[in-house]
Amino acid sequence: MIKSHILMSLVHLIRQCCNTLGIDLVRIKNSPRFTLLGLRNFAFRTIIDVGANEGQFARSYLEYFTGAQFYCFEPVPEPYRKLLEWAETNNGKITCYNIALGDHEGVVEMHRHNDHTPSSSLLQATDQCHRIYPQTQSESQINVRLSTLDEALKDKISRMSGPILLKLDVQGFEDRVLRGAPQILALCDACILEVSLDPLYNGQAMFADLVDIFKNAGLTYRGNLNQTYGDDGRVVFLDAVFAR
């Protein structure tokens, strides 16, 4: 009992010292990055990664869900090549698509951020985005093929094993991707999506509208895996989780 009291006092002292330095201590077992807000309990067999870039998300989640089949979408050529190189080392677990996704078919102009390809978008970055994230200032325009998620995966839908996880990181284009995916969304058990709360892209999806889309599909908001703050403490963007 005495030892337990001493240990608790020591932990409290360490936490106070860290707080003084602007650091907060959180038990790993309670961290969203560890629990995935309950998503680890789903044992996903299919994971659809829209806005895969070089495969950062897929590489991480393959460690959690080793038996899952991944479908990764990335329209920008340079990161796509790196994604494909990694995919080819995973014995057929990763299928890659060099296309952008939205709510119709066609060829569209994409704003490629030369110094930070993960923030590239089909939407024009705002001046506020350039101020907060200077690495988005250097742009070039490229033409990319646009499809819908339902169309891109039409030959795979009937063979997809559940549970199914959808991840979206498309820089403000989330509502268009979801409007082009009614069949896939009806099958999904959960979705992780990056949402900008600050106006980072012209015409970006609004969080409230996305909540409505998921509500109509039977998925509810579960919380944030991560969120990024501005200098004044406001949340600039977040990684939200929706699940059945």
C-alpha positions as CSV (number, residue, x, y, z in Angstrom):
1,M,0.0,0.0,0.0
2,I,2.8,2.4,0.9
3,K,4.7,1.5,-2.3
4,S,1.6,2.1,-4.4
5,H,1.1,5.5,-2.8
6,I,4.7,6.4,-3.4
7,L,4.4,5.3,-7.0
8,M,1.3,7.3,-7.6
9,S,2.9,10.4,-6.0
10,L,5.9,10.0,-8.3
11,V,3.7,9.7,-11.4
12,H,1.8,12.8,-10.3
13,L,5.1,14.7,-9.9
14,I,6.4,13.6,-13.3
15,R,3.1,14.6,-14.9
16,Q,3.3,18.0,-13.3
17,C,6.8,18.6,-14.5
18,C,5.9,17.6,-18.0
19,N,2.8,19.8,-18.0
20,T,5.1,22.7,-17.0
21,L,7.1,22.0,-20.1
22,G,3.9,21.9,-22.2
23,I,3.9,18.1,-22.5
24,D,1.0,15.9,-21.5
25,L,1.5,12.2,-20.5
26,V,-1.2,9.8,-21.7
27,R,-1.4,6.0,-21.0
28,I,-0.7,4.2,-24.2
29,K,-3.6,1.9,-23.6
30,N,-5.9,5.0,-23.6
31,S,-4.3,6.7,-26.6
32,P,-6.5,6.9,-29.8
33,R,-3.4,6.0,-31.8
34,F,-3.2,2.7,-29.9
35,T,-6.9,1.9,-29.6
36,L,-7.8,3.4,-33.0
37,L,-11.0,4.5,-31.2
38,G,-12.2,0.9,-31.1
39,L,-11.3,0.1,-34.7
40,R,-8.8,-2.5,-33.8
41,N,-11.7,-4.7,-32.7
42,F,-13.2,-4.8,-36.2
43,A,-10.5,-7.1,-37.7
44,F,-10.8,-5.5,-41.1
45,R,-10.3,-7.8,-44.1
46,T,-10.6,-5.1,-46.7
47,I,-9.1,-1.6,-46.5
48,I,-9.6,1.1,-49.2
49,D,-7.0,3.9,-49.0
50,V,-8.0,6.9,-51.1
51,G,-5.2,9.5,-51.2
52,A,-2.6,6.9,-50.5
53,N,0.5,9.1,-51.5
54,E,3.5,6.8,-50.9
55,G,1.5,4.3,-48.8
56,Q,2.1,5.8,-45.4
57,F,-1.3,4.9,-44.1
58,A,-1.4,1.5,-45.7
59,R,2.1,0.6,-44.3
60,S,0.9,1.5,-40.8
61,Y,-2.4,-0.3,-40.9
62,L,-1.0,-3.4,-42.4
63,E,0.8,-3.9,-39.1
64,Y,-2.6,-3.8,-37.3
65,F,-4.6,-5.8,-39.9
66,T,-2.1,-8.3,-41.4
67,G,-4.8,-10.3,-43.2
68,A,-6.4,-7.4,-45.0
69,Q,-6.5,-6.7,-48.7
70,F,-5.6,-3.1,-49.5
71,Y,-6.9,-1.0,-52.5
72,C,-4.8,2.1,-52.7
73,F,-5.6,5.2,-54.9
74,E,-3.0,7.9,-55.7
75,P,-3.2,10.2,-58.7
76,V,0.2,12.0,-58.5
77,P,2.8,10.1,-60.5
78,E,5.9,10.5,-58.2
79,P,4.4,9.2,-55.0
80,Y,2.4,6.6,-56.9
81,R,5.6,5.1,-58.2
82,K,6.9,4.7,-54.6
83,L,3.6,3.3,-53.6
84,L,3.7,0.7,-56.4
85,E,7.3,-0.3,-55.5
86,W,6.3,-1.0,-51.9
87,A,3.1,-2.8,-53.0
88,E,5.1,-5.2,-55.2
89,T,6.9,-6.5,-52.1
90,N,3.7,-7.5,-50.3
91,N,2.7,-10.7,-52.2
92,G,-0.5,-9.4,-53.8
93,K,-2.0,-7.8,-50.6
94,I,-1.8,-4.3,-52.1
95,T,-3.6,-3.3,-55.3
96,C,-2.7,0.2,-56.6
97,Y,-4.7,2.6,-58.9
98,N,-3.1,5.7,-60.4
99,I,-6.3,7.8,-60.6
100,A,-8.1,10.5,-58.7
101,L,-11.6,9.9,-57.3
102,G,-14.7,12.0,-57.3
103,D,-18.4,11.9,-58.3
104,H,-17.9,11.6,-62.1
105,E,-15.6,10.3,-64.8
106,G,-13.2,12.4,-66.8
107,V,-9.8,14.1,-66.9
108,V,-9.3,17.0,-64.4
109,E,-6.5,19.4,-63.5
110,M,-4.8,18.7,-60.2
111,H,-2.7,21.2,-58.1
112,R,0.5,19.4,-57.4
113,H,2.4,20.8,-54.4
114,N,6.0,20.4,-55.5
115,D,7.5,20.5,-52.0
116,H,4.9,18.4,-50.2
117,T,2.9,16.0,-52.5
118,P,0.6,14.7,-49.7
119,S,-1.2,18.1,-49.7
120,S,-1.8,18.1,-53.4
121,S,-5.5,18.5,-54.3
122,L,-8.0,18.8,-57.1
123,L,-9.0,22.1,-55.3
124,Q,-6.9,25.3,-55.2
125,A,-5.2,25.9,-51.9
126,T,-6.2,29.1,-50.2
127,D,-3.9,31.9,-49.1
128,Q,-4.5,30.8,-45.5
129,C,-3.2,27.4,-46.4
130,H,-0.1,28.9,-47.9
131,R,0.5,31.0,-44.8
132,I,0.0,28.1,-42.3
133,Y,1.9,25.6,-44.5
134,P,4.5,27.4,-46.6
135,Q,5.5,24.0,-48.2
136,T,2.2,24.3,-50.3
137,Q,3.2,27.5,-52.0
138,S,5.1,25.9,-54.9
139,E,2.5,24.5,-57.3
140,S,2.4,22.9,-60.7
141,Q,-0.7,21.7,-62.6
142,I,-1.0,18.2,-63.9
143,N,-3.9,16.4,-65.7
144,V,-5.1,13.3,-64.0
145,R,-7.8,10.7,-64.7
146,L,-10.9,11.0,-62.5
147,S,-13.2,8.2,-61.7
148,T,-15.7,7.2,-59.0
149,L,-14.9,4.7,-56.3
150,D,-17.8,2.5,-57.2
151,E,-16.7,2.4,-60.9
152,A,-13.0,1.8,-60.0
153,L,-13.9,-1.2,-57.8
154,K,-16.9,-2.5,-59.7
155,D,-15.2,-5.8,-60.5
156,K,-14.0,-6.2,-56.9
157,I,-17.1,-5.3,-54.9
158,S,-18.7,-8.7,-54.9
159,R,-15.5,-10.4,-53.8
160,M,-14.6,-8.0,-51.0
161,S,-14.4,-9.6,-47.6
162,G,-15.7,-7.7,-44.5
163,P,-15.3,-5.9,-42.3
164,I,-14.4,-3.1,-44.6
165,L,-12.5,0.2,-43.7
166,L,-12.5,3.2,-46.0
167,K,-9.8,5.9,-45.5
168,L,-10.0,9.3,-47.2
169,D,-7.2,11.9,-47.4
170,V,-8.2,14.0,-50.4
171,Q,-7.7,17.6,-49.3
172,G,-11.2,18.9,-49.2
173,F,-12.6,16.6,-51.9
174,E,-14.2,14.2,-49.4
175,D,-17.9,14.9,-50.2
176,R,-17.3,14.3,-54.0
177,V,-15.6,11.0,-53.3
178,L,-18.4,9.9,-51.0
179,R,-21.1,10.9,-53.6
180,G,-19.3,8.7,-56.1
181,A,-19.3,5.7,-53.7
182,P,-22.8,4.8,-52.6
183,Q,-22.3,1.1,-53.1
184,I,-19.0,1.0,-51.3
185,L,-20.2,3.2,-48.5
186,A,-23.1,0.9,-47.9
187,L,-20.7,-2.0,-47.3
188,C,-18.2,-0.1,-45.1
189,D,-18.1,-0.8,-41.4
190,A,-15.9,2.3,-40.7
191,C,-14.3,5.3,-42.3
192,I,-11.3,7.4,-41.3
193,L,-11.1,10.8,-43.1
194,E,-8.9,13.9,-42.8
195,V,-11.2,16.9,-42.6
196,S,-10.1,20.6,-42.7
197,L,-11.9,22.9,-40.3
198,D,-9.9,26.0,-41.4
199,P,-10.5,27.1,-45.1
200,L,-7.4,25.4,-46.6
201,Y,-8.9,24.7,-50.0
202,N,-11.4,26.6,-52.1
203,G,-14.7,24.7,-52.2
204,Q,-13.6,22.2,-49.6
205,A,-16.1,19.8,-47.9
206,M,-17.7,21.0,-44.6
207,F,-17.5,18.8,-41.6
208,A,-21.3,19.1,-40.9
209,D,-22.1,18.0,-44.5
210,L,-19.8,15.0,-44.1
211,V,-21.6,14.0,-40.9
212,D,-24.9,14.1,-42.7
213,I,-23.5,11.9,-45.5
214,F,-22.3,9.3,-43.1
215,K,-25.5,9.5,-41.0
216,N,-27.5,8.7,-44.1
217,A,-25.2,5.7,-44.8
218,G,-25.6,4.4,-41.2
219,L,-22.3,5.5,-39.8
220,T,-21.9,7.7,-36.8
221,Y,-19.1,10.0,-35.6
222,R,-16.8,8.2,-33.1
223,G,-14.2,10.9,-32.4
224,N,-10.7,12.0,-33.7
225,L,-7.7,9.8,-34.0
226,N,-5.6,13.0,-34.3
227,Q,-6.0,16.7,-34.7
228,T,-3.6,19.5,-35.7
229,Y,-3.7,22.9,-33.9
230,G,-3.0,26.4,-35.1
231,D,-0.8,28.8,-33.1
232,D,-3.9,30.2,-31.3
233,G,-5.0,26.7,-30.2
234,R,-7.8,26.2,-32.7
235,V,-8.1,22.9,-34.6
236,V,-7.0,23.3,-38.2
237,F,-7.7,19.8,-39.4
238,L,-8.5,16.4,-37.8
239,D,-8.6,12.7,-38.6
240,A,-12.2,11.8,-37.8
241,V,-13.6,8.3,-37.4
242,F,-17.1,7.1,-38.4
243,A,-18.4,3.6,-37.7
244,R,-21.5,1.5,-37.6
